[in-house]
Amino acid sequence: MNLDSQILHYFNDLACKNEFWFNVFNSVGNIELIRGAPIFACLIYVSVSNFSANIKSKILLGLFGTSVSLIISLYCQSHLHFHIRPVFDRSLNICNVLEWKRADWGHRLYSFPSDTATIFFALSAIVFFQNKKLGLLCILWNILTVGLSRVAFGIHYPSDIIAGFVLSFTFVWAFSHFKIAQEKIESLLIKYDPKFHLFNISLVLFCVEAYSLFPGVQKIMHVFINS
């Protein structure tokens, strides 16, 4: 048994055999308000607390990087078929404590990399590049909520979570440090949105979509992949 499977079995045993840990993992991992509120609150804070067009241009590019990393994650799940979600792999013999059914997952039956981890770590990366302390807290929260909890319930391998982390941070960093695009967006904000009303509206709309794991983007990707 490799390290990936060993970690998976360890946390799955915790969720199946210990009521306390089951409640912890279930609460932080499956209740959207608990899972998402700290991350989105920090994102909104770093976005609206600074009145620099330069900072806001980096945040907008980071949001674009988040969307791109999610699209790549969904594409990999649909095409690479690296491994099926652990809970549906009978050879692993893990406990399906939440009684997941294969039919519930549709075209997202494969789990590498984790799209949920990709989204939340990407948003945390945006926070981290603007506020290191808040960003670190977001990352630690994500490790518990979209990391350990999803491993414990057999939705993902630890490697799926790590891949989502690497993918998200790479693209958010790359886009937010793209100087030419950054300078162009900064000049557009100064010229057409000096009070950042459009910026704030865009941020709210993005958060509304991201809070439910981009259902609109996922539908568009599903149509694109199956066309």
BAFI-3210 file (N, C-alpha, C; in Angstrom, 3 decimals, decimal comma, padded with zeros to 6 digits):
// residues 227
n [1|2|3|4|5|6|7|8|9|10|11|12|13|14|15|16|17|18|19|20|21|22|23|24|25|26|27|28|29|30|31|32|33|34|35|36|37|38|39|40|41|42|43|44|45|46|47|48|49|50|51|52|53|54|55|56|57|58|59|60|61|62|63|64|65|66|67|68|69|70|71|72|73|74|75|76|77|78|79|80|81|82|83|84|85|86|87|88|89|90|91|92|93|94|95|96|97|98|99|100|101|102|103|104|105|106|107|108|109|110|111|112|113|114|115|116|117|118|119|120|121|122|123|124|125|126|127|128|129|130|131|132|133|134|135|136|137|138|139|140|141|142|143|144|145|146|147|148|149|150|151|152|153|154|155|156|157|158|159|160|161|162|163|164|165|166|167|168|169|170|171|172|173|174|175|176|177|178|179|180|181|182|183|184|185|186|187|188|189|190|191|192|193|194|195|196|197|198|199|200|201|202|203|204|205|206|207|208|209|210|211|212|213|214|215|216|217|218|219|220|221|222|223|224|225|226|227]
n.u [000,849|000,660|001,855|-000,119|-002,525|-002,339|-002,586|-005,153|-006,682|-006,196|-007,470|-010,034|-010,727|-010,830|-013,093|-015,063|-015,060|-014,969|-017,065|-016,852|-014,850|-016,085|-018,268|-016,870|-015,452|-017,620|-019,086|-017,336|-016,584|-018,840|-020,861|-021,689|-021,579|-019,913|-017,595|-016,971|-017,331|-015,195|-013,101|-014,158|-014,818|-012,303|-011,230|-012,914|-012,324|-009,534|-009,831|-011,489|-010,487|-008,253|-007,351|-005,933|-005,380|-003,521|-003,253|-005,851|-005,951|-004,218|-005,688|-007,957|-006,738|-005,867|-008,312|-009,066|-007,055|-007,834|-010,207|-009,194|-007,523|-009,455|-010,893|-008,923|-008,582|-011,102|-011,088|-008,952|-009,987|-012,027|-010,729|-008,137|-008,497|-007,124|-007,363|-010,150|-012,650|-011,839|-013,839|-015,356|-013,757|-013,437|-011,314|-009,909|-011,331|-012,611|-014,558|-017,767|-019,042|-020,837|-022,500|-022,189|-023,161|-022,358|-023,817|-024,456|-022,349|-021,906|-020,283|-018,068|-016,650|-014,060|-011,136|-008,825|-007,141|-008,368|-011,217|-012,617|-010,709|-008,939|-010,352|-010,757|-008,165|-007,056|-008,446|-007,536|-004,880|-004,943|-005,648|-003,399|-001,255|-001,731|-002,067|-000,210|-000,565|-003,394|-003,792|-002,337|-003,849|-006,190|-005,253|-004,599|-007,153|-008,382|-006,967|-008,088|-010,876|-011,448|-009,572|-008,578|-011,143|-012,443|-010,803|-011,153|-013,793|-013,580|-013,742|-011,618|-008,148|-005,188|-003,235|-004,773|-005,677|-003,267|-002,389|-004,392|-003,811|-001,189|-001,701|-003,554|-002,165|-000,022|-001,198|-002,622|-000,526|000,993|-000,768|-001,444|000,973|001,539|002,842|002,301|-000,474|-001,380|-000,661|-002,212|-004,872|-004,866|-004,630|-007,052|-008,869|-008,290|-009,040|-011,720|-013,084|-012,763|-013,715|-014,084|-016,489|-017,401|-015,496|-016,114|-018,690|-018,091|-016,542|-018,417|-020,235|-018,532|-017,921|-020,458|-020,882|-018,628|-019,008|-020,766|-019,252|-018,818|-021,118|-022,138|-019,855|-019,022|-021,120|-020,853|-018,332|-018,989|-020,704|-018,900|-016,945|-018,413|-019,264]
n.v [-001,196|002,158|005,467|007,403|005,919|004,926|007,209|007,961|005,734|006,008|008,465|007,921|005,807|007,213|008,844|006,897|005,335|006,940|008,994|011,688|012,739|012,179|013,969|016,383|016,383|016,150|018,463|020,675|020,085|019,636|021,461|024,299|026,992|026,991|025,924|027,727|030,455|031,721|031,875|033,392|035,704|036,677|037,055|039,070|041,055|041,677|042,608|044,887|046,526|047,850|050,644|050,805|050,852|049,255|047,031|046,033|045,331|043,161|041,400|040,984|039,687|037,466|036,266|035,577|033,744|031,819|030,871|029,763|027,739|026,116|025,262|023,757|021,783|020,490|019,597|017,787|015,862|014,849|013,834|012,728|010,628|009,622|008,361|006,672|007,988|007,370|006,180|004,697|002,717|-000,514|-002,129|-000,823|-001,021|000,765|002,666|003,654|006,011|008,124|007,143|007,509|007,530|006,226|007,237|009,766|011,395|011,606|012,807|013,447|011,418|010,718|011,749|013,352|016,369|017,599|019,480|021,090|021,634|023,006|025,379|026,592|026,769|028,404|030,830|031,335|031,710|034,162|035,804|035,326|036,449|039,090|039,479|038,016|036,735|036,402|034,897|032,578|031,547|030,983|028,967|026,947|026,461|025,473|023,094|021,504|021,596|021,296|019,494|017,346|016,491|015,682|013,680|011,933|011,079|009,684|010,893|011,993|011,301|012,021|012,991|014,146|016,461|017,797|018,182|019,923|022,119|022,851|023,377|025,519|027,579|027,990|029,027|031,272|032,815|033,170|034,578|036,865|038,122|038,907|041,277|043,002|042,668|043,371|046,103|047,160|046,599|048,042|050,690|050,875|050,651|052,984|054,897|054,306|053,296|054,705|054,830|052,229|050,825|049,055|047,096|046,118|045,102|043,081|041,451|040,603|039,159|037,146|035,856|034,896|032,960|031,332|030,436|028,325|026,485|027,110|026,472|027,375|027,660|025,016|023,781|024,954|023,956|021,266|021,164|021,998|019,967|017,742|018,316]
n.w [000,000|-000,956|000,106|-000,366|-000,294|002,294|003,935|003,163|004,125|006,852|007,644|006,745|008,427|010,830|010,399|010,111|012,432|014,647|016,261|016,977|015,215|012,815|012,899|012,952|010,468|008,729|009,255|008,732|006,165|004,559|005,054|003,542|004,383|006,658|005,546|003,460|004,232|005,856|003,940|001,789|003,134|003,862|001,310|000,281|002,129|001,687|-000,839|-000,852|001,103|000,343|-001,561|-003,852|-007,288|-008,476|-006,765|-006,937|-009,608|-009,632|-008,071|-009,678|-011,852|-010,472|-009,895|-012,454|-012,981|-011,128|-012,306|-014,682|-013,659|-012,497|-014,745|-016,029|-014,091|-014,134|-016,754|-016,689|-014,917|-016,494|-018,730|-018,250|-016,441|-014,223|-011,682|-010,243|-008,014|-004,623|-002,952|-004,648|-005,552|-005,291|-004,620|-002,684|-000,357|001,498|003,902|003,076|004,351|004,048|002,204|-000,606|-004,049|-007,252|-009,411|-008,607|-009,240|-011,945|-014,816|-013,377|-012,126|-011,778|-009,931|-009,991|-010,689|-007,472|-007,924|-006,147|-004,134|-005,755|-006,408|-003,826|-002,737|-004,662|-004,305|-001,747|-002,324|-003,659|-001,519|000,097|-001,356|-000,975|001,732|003,970|006,515|006,805|004,504|005,068|007,182|005,766|004,058|005,906|006,922|004,638|004,308|006,261|005,610|002,737|002,284|004,331|005,182|002,834|001,992|004,131|003,752|001,467|-001,029|-002,317|-003,013|-001,043|-002,816|-004,821|-003,610|-003,086|-005,703|-006,614|-004,997|-005,873|-008,593|-008,432|-006,982|-008,698|-011,075|-010,148|-009,130|-011,469|-013,196|-011,666|-011,514|-014,025|-015,741|-017,978|-018,496|-015,993|-015,754|-017,828|-016,993|-014,635|-015,590|-016,957|-014,861|-013,416|-015,280|-016,097|-013,917|-011,370|-008,748|-008,194|-008,486|-010,501|-010,202|-007,625|-008,090|-009,934|-008,304|-006,379|-008,001|-008,915|-006,498|-005,764|-007,744|-007,336|-004,739|-004,804|-006,067|-008,783|-010,599|-013,036|-014,683|-014,704|-016,061|-018,563|-019,257|-019,340|-021,542|-023,504|-023,411|-024,188|-026,700]
ca.u [000,000|001,483|001,590|-001,401|-003,586|-002,211|-003,194|-006,584|-007,266|-006,103|-008,523|-011,312|-010,993|-011,247|-014,465|-015,988|-015,035|-014,964|-018,195|-016,392|-014,179|-017,087|-019,016|-015,966|-015,221|-018,886|-019,496|-016,469|-016,419|-020,079|-021,726|-021,051|-021,330|-018,734|-016,442|-016,617|-017,427|-013,905|-012,302|-014,751|-014,717|-010,931|-011,074|-013,597|-011,592|-008,319|-010,220|-012,125|-009,821|-007,147|-007,887|-004,925|-005,752|-002,502|-003,634|-007,110|-005,647|-003,641|-006,775|-008,753|-005,966|-005,903|-009,620|-009,004|-006,224|-008,676|-011,119|-008,408|-007,086|-010,627|-011,173|-007,906|-008,895|-012,262|-010,666|-008,134|-010,884|-012,845|-009,947|-006,976|-008,963|-005,950|-007,929|-011,540|-012,756|-011,535|-015,015|-015,931|-012,747|-013,670|-010,051|-009,407|-012,087|-012,801|-015,926|-018,577|-019,817|-021,911|-023,288|-022,129|-023,518|-021,657|-024,711|-024,524|-021,191|-021,966|-019,019|-016,990|-016,392|-012,618|-010,921|-007,523|-006,983|-009,615|-011,694|-012,980|-009,460|-008,387|-011,055|-010,549|-006,759|-006,810|-008,929|-006,608|-003,643|-005,175|-005,543|-002,022|-000,365|-002,027|-001,963|000,397|-001,152|-004,739|-003,662|-001,896|-005,011|-007,080|-004,655|-004,773|-008,576|-008,637|-006,397|-009,085|-012,223|-011,483|-008,484|-008,727|-012,528|-012,787|-010,038|-011,776|-015,035|-013,279|-014,017|-010,333|-006,857|-004,375|-002,544|-005,726|-005,691|-001,968|-002,381|-005,235|-003,048|-000,101|-002,312|-004,169|-001,158|000,783|-001,898|-002,914|000,731|001,392|-001,648|-001,389|002,279|001,679|003,007|001,643|-001,917|-001,599|-000,593|-003,352|-006,078|-004,721|-004,944|-008,490|-009,562|-008,104|-009,749|-013,161|-013,713|-011,910|-014,255|-014,079|-017,840|-017,445|-014,654|-016,869|-019,773|-017,467|-016,117|-019,614|-020,728|-017,590|-018,092|-021,733|-020,670|-017,603|-019,473|-021,402|-018,283|-018,929|-022,032|-022,251|-018,639|-018,983|-022,071|-020,238|-017,279|-019,640|-021,170|-017,717|-016,282|-019,263|-019,680]
ca.v [000,000|003,361|006,496|008,019|005,041|004,823|008,418|007,836|004,765|006,527|009,453|007,250|005,076|008,205|009,265|005,770|004,688|007,917|009,907|013,070|013,135|012,174|015,221|017,472|016,345|016,375|019,854|021,634|019,738|019,539|022,614|025,306|028,229|026,791|025,688|028,821|031,817|032,340|032,144|034,482|036,913|037,166|037,536|040,363|042,015|042,161|043,233|046,202|047,332|048,580|051,491|050,901|050,217|048,236|045,835|045,504|044,677|041,856|040,551|040,590|038,684|036,264|035,643|034,954|032,557|030,841|030,283|028,925|026,535|025,253|024,654|022,718|020,693|019,757|018,931|016,633|014,842|014,271|013,252|011,945|009,415|009,168|007,324|006,864|008,436|006,226|005,532|003,803|001,721|-001,629|-002,733|-000,102|-001,510|001,816|002,807|004,675|006,445|009,020|006,379|008,114|006,668|006,597|008,004|011,145|012,158|011,804|012,841|013,794|010,204|010,661|012,730|014,036|016,860|018,008|020,788|021,888|022,125|023,985|026,653|027,219|027,143|029,540|032,021|031,555|032,250|035,595|036,430|035,183|037,383|040,433|039,503|036,715|036,108|035,947|033,852|031,345|031,036|030,401|027,716|025,962|026,123|024,627|021,762|020,750|021,542|020,689|018,537|016,164|016,011|014,996|012,429|011,058|010,516|008,901|011,611|012,276|010,902|013,185|013,520|014,999|017,747|018,430|018,626|021,114|023,200|023,266|023,949|026,815|028,577|028,271|029,887|032,565|033,573|033,524|035,618|038,092|038,749|039,171|042,724|043,731|042,646|044,105|047,545|047,512|046,605|049,165|051,930|050,864|050,942|054,403|055,721|054,048|052,859|055,285|054,524|050,763|050,260|047,892|046,089|045,515|044,306|041,877|040,610|039,983|038,153|036,029|035,136|034,176|031,774|030,475|029,884|027,035|025,730|027,469|025,613|027,884|027,309|023,568|023,442|025,360|022,980|019,993|021,310|022,072|018,663|016,744|018,793]
ca.w [000,000|-001,029|001,116|-000,705|000,209|003,744|004,511|002,889|005,056|008,221|007,902|006,548|009,674|011,827|010,112|010,229|013,739|015,723|016,020|017,079|013,978|011,755|012,984|012,573|009,020|008,034|009,450|008,043|004,763|003,786|005,289|002,698|005,127|007,496|004,673|002,565|004,760|006,198|002,753|001,032|003,964|003,722|-000,061|000,178|002,958|001,007|-002,103|-000,679|002,134|-000,270|-002,623|-004,900|-008,551|-008,735|-005,998|-007,465|-010,884|-009,291|-007,585|-010,846|-012,584|-009,646|-010,108|-013,776|-012,793|-010,440|-013,295|-015,593|-012,935|-012,338|-016,051|-016,231|-013,160|-014,657|-017,989|-016,291|-014,368|-017,561|-019,812|-017,819|-015,761|-013,463|-010,811|-009,854|-006,629|-003,765|-002,385|-005,659|-005,897|-004,374|-004,191|-001,516|000,792|002,493|004,396|002,398|005,509|003,613|001,232|-001,931|-005,177|-008,488|-010,281|-008,133|-009,672|-013,386|-015,553|-012,442|-011,362|-011,517|-008,879|-010,031|-009,319|-006,833|-008,383|-004,962|-003,558|-006,690|-006,230|-002,521|-002,589|-005,549|-003,609|-000,628|-002,900|-003,884|-000,190|000,580|-002,046|-000,495|003,195|004,263|007,709|006,462|003,500|005,731|007,901|004,756|003,602|006,980|006,955|003,471|004,541|007,030|005,034|001,399|002,241|005,176|005,243|001,588|002,034|005,130|003,224|000,275|-002,274|-002,948|-002,453|-000,667|-004,002|-005,536|-002,904|-003,325|-007,103|-006,671|-004,353|-006,772|-009,793|-008,135|-006,632|-009,884|-012,021|-009,518|-009,085|-012,832|-013,750|-010,866|-011,721|-015,466|-015,661|-019,078|-018,231|-014,752|-016,040|-018,674|-016,152|-013,700|-016,301|-017,247|-013,602|-013,096|-016,261|-016,223|-012,666|-010,316|-007,419|-008,125|-008,425|-011,376|-009,556|-006,525|-008,673|-010,499|-007,179|-005,804|-008,949|-008,899|-005,229|-005,819|-008,565|-006,732|-003,466|-005,104|-006,868|-010,191|-011,361|-014,398|-015,411|-014,885|-017,122|-019,828|-019,537|-019,694|-022,923|-024,345|-023,445|-024,836|-028,018]
c.u [000,885|001,041|000,244|-002,556|-003,536|-002,851|-004,705|-007,247|-007,251|-007,255|-009,914|-011,704|-011,448|-012,710|-015,465|-016,124|-015,095|-016,032|-017,776|-015,776|-015,126|-017,840|-018,149|-015,797|-016,494|-019,311|-018,647|-016,353|-017,675|-021,095|-021,075|-020,715|-020,068|-017,483|-016,004|-016,553|-016,078|-013,080|-012,844|-014,709|-013,320|-010,682|-011,701|-012,846|-010,372|-008,661|-010,740|-011,413|-008,663|-007,671|-006,873|-005,398|-004,770|-002,860|-004,888|-006,896|-005,048|-004,728|-007,642|-008,038|-005,915|-007,219|-009,689|-008,162|-006,971|-009,579|-010,374|-007,977|-008,249|-010,949|-010,188|-008,189|-010,045|-011,909|-009,848|-008,997|-011,625|-012,034|-008,780|-007,375|-007,820|-006,322|-009,353|-011,579|-012,632|-012,753|-015,658|-014,940|-012,830|-012,388|-009,476|-010,101|-012,199|-014,288|-016,629|-019,565|-020,979|-022,775|-023,365|-022,509|-022,817|-022,515|-024,776|-023,421|-021,135|-020,607|-017,835|-016,637|-014,915|-012,198|-009,637|-007,510|-008,324|-010,025|-012,061|-011,738|-008,843|-009,030|-010,653|-009,091|-006,406|-007,259|-008,024|-005,287|-003,774|-005,038|-004,096|-001,095|-000,613|-001,845|-001,494|-000,263|-002,552|-004,687|-003,255|-003,042|-005,995|-006,557|-004,845|-006,231|-008,940|-008,105|-007,381|-010,371|-012,290|-010,345|-008,799|-010,151|-012,901|-011,994|-010,711|-013,038|-014,837|-013,579|-012,726|-009,201|-006,135|-003,665|-003,461|-005,728|-004,393|-001,886|-003,229|-004,534|-001,983|-000,658|-002,826|-003,134|-000,314|000,082|-002,253|-001,659|001,097|000,548|-001,516|-000,048|002,566|001,668|002,241|000,136|-002,242|-001,618|-001,782|-004,636|-006,035|-005,095|-006,427|-009,299|-009,471|-008,947|-011,255|-013,852|-012,925|-012,412|-014,470|-015,474|-017,933|-016,603|-015,430|-018,018|-019,220|-017,057|-017,299|-020,146|-019,823|-017,781|-019,390|-021,578|-019,703|-018,095|-020,135|-020,557|-018,511|-019,867|-022,165|-021,059|-018,603|-019,968|-021,509|-019,151|-017,876|-020,126|-019,980|-017,068|-017,076|-019,728|-018,821]
c.v [001,248|004,397|007,166|007,214|004,911|006,019|008,380|006,911|005,298|007,490|008,869|006,452|006,026|008,584|008,146|005,260|005,647|008,967|011,365|013,541|013,095|013,499|016,410|017,524|016,661|017,840|020,805|021,340|019,824|020,635|023,821|026,582|028,117|026,670|026,955|030,202|032,432|032,726|033,349|035,789|037,518|037,721|038,913|041,431|042,565|042,890|044,651|047,093|048,152|049,355|051,723|050,163|049,106|046,929|045,203|044,828|043,295|040,882|040,079|039,523|037,369|035,525|034,958|033,676|031,449|030,117|029,343|027,636|025,578|024,538|023,528|021,517|019,838|018,997|017,675|015,508|014,110|013,509|012,368|010,615|008,772|008,095|007,691|007,328|007,227|005,466|004,546|002,731|000,575|-002,259|-002,060|-000,536|-000,447|001,953|003,959|005,234|007,363|008,406|007,087|007,088|007,168|007,498|009,475|012,021|012,369|011,743|013,187|012,606|010,070|011,895|013,540|015,122|017,303|019,400|021,690|022,467|023,195|025,347|027,329|027,583|028,309|030,845|032,368|032,124|033,743|036,349|036,447|036,203|038,833|040,572|038,121|036,013|035,576|034,794|032,529|030,714|030,369|029,049|026,624|025,515|025,198|023,212|020,893|020,548|020,871|019,695|017,285|015,616|015,226|013,703|011,442|010,390|009,818|009,580|011,851|011,544|012,160|013,816|014,405|016,403|018,504|018,964|019,879|022,329|023,743|023,964|025,358|027,884|028,962|029,262|031,236|033,422|034,064|034,668|036,934|038,811|038,996|040,695|043,481|043,812|043,464|045,609|048,000|047,603|047,766|050,479|052,020|051,183|052,425|055,287|055,556|053,651|053,393|055,013|053,025|050,148|048,996|046,741|045,358|044,643|042,996|040,909|039,874|038,877|036,926|035,188|034,336|032,880|030,792|029,797|028,523|026,197|025,897|026,562|026,069|027,492|025,808|023,123|023,801|024,367|021,650|020,028|021,297|020,695|017,661|017,181|018,175]
c.w [000,000|000,000|000,896|-000,105|001,725|004,444|004,339|003,900|006,497|008,528|007,664|007,789|010,779|011,642|010,361|011,655|014,916|015,442|016,066|015,773|012,795|011,747|012,569|011,060|008,240|008,119|008,613|006,551|003,932|004,058|004,617|003,459|005,971|006,631|003,948|003,171|005,127|004,977|001,996|001,818|003,832|002,322|-000,223|000,968|002,229|-000,282|-001,922|000,329|001,567|-001,482|-003,742|-006,150|-008,906|-008,031|-006,586|-008,825|-010,647|-008,827|-008,744|-011,669|-011,808|-009,790|-011,469|-013,713|-012,074|-011,421|-014,243|-014,912|-012,715|-013,643|-016,336|-015,339|-013,682|-015,931|-017,664|-015,736|-015,483|-018,596|-019,352|-017,197|-014,966|-012,452|-010,434|-008,398|-005,698|-003,266|-003,361|-006,140|-004,884|-003,858|-002,952|-000,232|001,893|002,816|003,670|003,413|005,125|002,517|-000,122|-002,988|-006,432|-009,376|-009,877|-008,735|-011,183|-014,047|-014,664|-011,545|-010,995|-010,720|-008,974|-011,102|-008,741|-007,314|-007,201|-004,303|-004,451|-006,500|-004,927|-002,268|-003,502|-004,897|-002,433|-001,122|-003,156|-002,569|000,272|-000,062|-001,641|001,020|003,660|005,450|007,425|005,462|004,109|006,519|006,929|004,278|004,648|007,088|005,801|003,654|005,307|006,251|003,670|001,215|003,037|005,177|003,990|001,421|002,974|004,607|001,877|-001,037|-003,047|-002,250|-001,976|-001,865|-004,836|-004,940|-003,168|-004,749|-007,278|-006,090|-005,296|-008,013|-009,529|-007,832|-007,840|-010,801|-011,414|-009,473|-010,488|-013,393|-012,975|-010,998|-013,208|-015,655|-016,745|-018,842|-016,990|-014,999|-016,882|-017,852|-015,173|-014,368|-016,628|-015,986|-013,263|-014,022|-016,198|-014,914|-011,465|-008,894|-007,213|-007,967|-009,283|-010,807|-008,469|-007,035|-009,228|-009,401|-006,575|-006,706|-008,969|-007,638|-005,208|-006,603|-007,894|-005,460|-003,648|-006,063|-008,364|-010,982|-012,812|-015,245|-015,698|-015,975|-018,490|-020,230|-019,973|-021,146|-023,873|-024,509|-024,251|-026,226|-029,117]
res [m|n|l|d|s|q|i|l|h|y|f|n|d|l|a|c|k|n|e|f|w|f|n|v|f|n|s|v|g|n|i|e|l|i|r|g|a|p|i|f|a|c|l|i|y|v|s|v|s|n|f|s|a|n|i|k|s|k|i|l|l|g|l|f|g|t|s|v|s|l|i|i|s|l|y|c|q|s|h|l|h|f|h|i|r|p|v|f|d|r|s|l|n|i|c|n|v|l|e|w|k|r|a|d|w|g|h|r|l|y|s|f|p|s|d|t|a|t|i|f|f|a|l|s|a|i|v|f|f|q|n|k|k|l|g|l|l|c|i|l|w|n|i|l|t|v|g|l|s|r|v|a|f|g|i|h|y|p|s|d|i|i|a|g|f|v|l|s|f|t|f|v|w|a|f|s|h|f|k|i|a|q|e|k|i|e|s|l|l|i|k|y|d|p|k|f|h|l|f|n|i|s|l|v|l|f|c|v|e|a|y|s|l|f|p|g|v|q|k|i|m|h|v|f|i|n|s]
***
